[in-house]
Amino acid sequence: MTNTVVVPCYAMAMKRRSVGDSISNSRAARPPYDRSAVMRAVKSRDTGPERAVRALLRSIAPGYRLHRADLPGKPDVVYVGRRLAIFVHGCFWHGHDCVRGARMPKANAAYWRAKIARNRTRDVRTLAAYSAMGWRVLVVYECELKDKAALTARLAVALRPERACPSRAPRGG
């Protein structure tokens, strides 16, 4: 008889492991309830990449708002006075053309292709809505966080005060 230890898993399910088993080797044989719990744990706000972008923005131009539900697509960061919406996208979820975004899961591949295609279609529709409203949009993909200096420069350029638009300039007469 082997000694066993009961280890609680994500979805309050119990899984028995013998004491000698390595927990890191359990990745290959992941039970379905465990996969479901992992997918439920994916957050839509206050993600690591989003918090990193906000930290960069605080040093450049504080005073932003988060997750404005009254704007299309509920942008991650909004500068209302500058009419700028910033979306922080995960490379995988939004089908970015980087290494991480190009990787497709092997399990249930048709579902994931359709899911990511729907996300990309929704992103295009959201960007068009901002264009129609006269807003500027900046999309930051999580892979861009690898080069913080370049991203900081890109954010600084986007946050520069705009020159007075000809239509808003006072009319001389």
N, C-alpha and C positions, 0 to 999 in steps of 0.2 A: 504494500500500500504506500503510495506516495503522499507526501505532505502537500496540501493545497492551500492557496491563499485566495480569498475572494476579493476581487478588484472591481470597484464600481465604474461603470462606463458612462458615456454621455447621456444616454436616454434613460437613465435610471435602470438600465438592464444590468444583470449581473453576469459575469463571465468567469469561469474557473480557469486558473492557470496553475501549473505545478510550480513549486518554488524555484526549480532550476531553469525554467523557461525565461528567455529574454523578452522583455516587453517591447523592445525595438523591433523584434522580428515579427510582431503581430501585424505590421502594416500590410503585408501581402494578403492575409486572409481576414479582411475587414468585413464584419457582418453587416447586413443591410441596415439595421437600426442604427449602427454606428455611423454609416455614411450619411444617413438622414440627419443625424444630430450635427454632424460637421457642416452640412449645407445650411442648417438652421442657424448655426453660429456665425455665418457670414453677415456682417453688419452693413447697413446702407448709409450710416452716418457716423461721424467721429472715428473713421478708420485711421490706421497708422499713416498712410500717405496723405490723407486729408489733414491730419494734425501737423505733419511735417510742413506742408504748404502753408498752413496758417501761421506756424512759427516764423517762416520766412516773411510772410506778409506783415506780421506785427512789427518787424524791424523796418519795413519799407513804408507802409501806410496803414496804421491801425485805424479802427473805426468801421470795420466791415460788419455785415450781418450774416447770419448762418441760416441756411435751409429755408429760404422764403417760400412758403407754400403758395403765395399769390402770384408767383412767377412761373412760367412754363418750365417743366422739368425739375423744379425745386432745386436750384443751384446750391452747391456746397458753400460758396462764399459770394456775397453780393456787396458791391459798392453802389448804393442807390444814387448818390449825388453824381457819381461819374458814369452812371448807366453802364456798369460793367458787371457781368456775371461770370464767375469762375467755376468750372466743373473739374473735379479731380476724379479721373476715370481709372479703374483697374484695367490693366492691359488685357487680361484674359476676358473679362466680362464684356468689354467693348470692342474686342477684335482688333486691337492695335497691331500694326505691322512690325512689331519687334519680336524677339525670340519667344518671350513669354506669351504674347498675344497670339502668336501663330500656332502654338501648341494646342492641339485638340485632344480631348479625352478619347481613349479607345473604347471605353464602355459607353453604350448608348450614344454613339457618335451622331446619329441623325438628329436626335433631340438637341444636342449641344450646338450643332451647326445651325439649326433653326432658331434656337434661343439667342445665339449671338447675332444672327442676321436680324432678328427682331429688335435687339438692343441697338444695333447700328442704324436701322431704319428710324427708330424712335429718336436717336441722337440727331440725325439729319433734320427730322421734323422740328425738333426743339430749337436747333440753330436757326432754322428758317423763321420760326416764330419770333426770336429775338431780333433778327434782321428786320422783320416787318415792324417791330416796335421801335426800331432805331437804337437798340442797345448793342453794345460790343460784347463779345463772348470770348473767353480764353479757356481752352481745354488743356489740362495738364494731365498727362499719363504718368502712371506710377513709375515707369522706367526712367522718366526724366529726373527723378529724385536722385539718381546715381551721380549726376553732375550738378551739385547744388549751386555752384558759382554761375553756371550758364542759366539755370532756372531762375536764380535771383535776378540776373540781368534781364531776363525775359519778363519777369513780373514787374520789375521797375519800369521798363519801357511801356508796358500795358497800363501802369498806374500813373504815368506822367499826366499832369493836367493838360487837357485838350486845349488847343487854340480856340478862340471864339469862332463859332460857326458863322458864316456869312448871313444865314437866315436869322441868327439871334443877335447880330450886331445892331446897335442903335442906328436908326436911319437919319441921315443928315438931310436937312431940307431947307 
